[in-house]
Amino acid sequence: MATLITGLSKSDAAKPAPAAAPRALEVTPSAARRVKALAGMEGNPALMLRLSVSGGGCSGYQYGFSFDDSAGAEDHVFERDGARVVVDDTSLALLAGAQVDYVEDLMGSYFKVSNPNATSSCGCGSSFAV
């Protein structure tokens, strides 16, 4: 079972809890293992996977993945088995309740986001609409 830890920014303390989907993100064991492995390859175990959402892609929004060694005041950090995924507050509004997985199949290996807020997505899964 994943432990979901939300990083609260200073502005979150004054905000009431949203009535919509919980502002949480699930990190699967497979994703946690891959994040830790990649951070180890970079020689920096403090690296976190940063997941973001930006406008673009064939469906309206697209996912972005990068590594970061710090979290800002508006970031939320989710942890599983020592691996951390960081999401900015704006992106989390579109990712609430999503799951981040790491998949290895015939198409290759990649981080996969299962987003309950997406009403449609492109064939490759890298962009979505709400």
N, C-alpha and C positions, 0 to 999 in steps of 0.2 A: 504494500500500500504506500502510495506516495505521500510525502509530507509536503503540504503546500504552505509556503511561507510568503506572505505578501510584504513587500517593503513599503512602508508607509512614508509618504512625503509629509513635510510640515503642513502643507495645505490640505492633506487628507484628514487631518485631525478635526478640522472644522466642518467637513462635509458629512452630510447624512449618508447612510448606506444606501446604494442604489437598489431599486425594486426589481430591476431586470436580472439577467444572469449574474451569478457571483463573479466578482472581479478576481478570478483565479485562473491559473494555467496549470495543467498537469504535464509533468515531465516523465516520460516512460523510462523504465530501467535501461532500455536500449539507447535512448537519447542521452541519458546520464553517462553511460559508459563511453559513448563516442565523444561527448564534450570533454570528459576527463582525459581521454586518450589524445585528443587534439591539443589540449592545453599542455599536456606532457610533452608532446612533440615540439611544441613551441618553446619549451623550457620555462614556462610560466604557469604554475598550478593555480594562480589567482585569476586566470582568464575566465571570463563568463561568455556564454553564447548570448549575443544580443539579437532578439527577434523584433523586427519593426514592421509596420504597415505604412505604405505610401501610396499615393495616387498613381495609377498607371496599369500597365498590363492589359491584356485583352478583355478583362472582365471588370475593370474599374479600380481595383486595389491590388497591390502586389506585396508579397512577403519579402522581407530582406533579412539576411543572416550575416552577421559579422562577429568578431570577437572584441571584447572590451575588458579592461582590467579595473574599471571603476564604474560605480553607479551614481547617477546624479540625484538631485533632490526630487525630481519628478519621475523617478524610475521605481519599478517594482521588481523585486528579486524573488525567484522561485527556485527552490533547492530540492534535489533528490540525490541521495547517496554521495554527497559531497560535491556534486556538479551543480552549477548555478546557471540559470537562464534569466536574463534581465530584459524587461519590456518597459518602454516609456509609457506614460499615463495615457496619451492620446491613442497609441496603438492598442493598449489594453482594452479600451472601450470597444474596439472591433474584434478583440480576441477573447473576451470574457468567456470562460468555460471551455476553451480550446485545449487540445492535447498536442504536445510536440513529441514526435517519435523519430527514431532513426531506422530507416528501412534499407535492407540490402536484398535486391532481387535481380531478375534478368535485365531490367532497365538500368541498373546501376545502384549506387548507394547515395542516399540523400536524407536530409531532414524533412519530415512530412508533418504538416499542420492539419489536424482535423478540427475544423472550426464550425461550431453549431450555429454561428451567426451568419454564415455564408449561405445565400439563397441560390447561388450558382457559382461554378468555377470553370476555369479553362481546362482543356484536356491534360495539360502537364501538371496541373495543381499548384502552379506558382502564383496565380492571380484568382481573385474572387469578387463577387458582388454581394451587397447586403440589401 
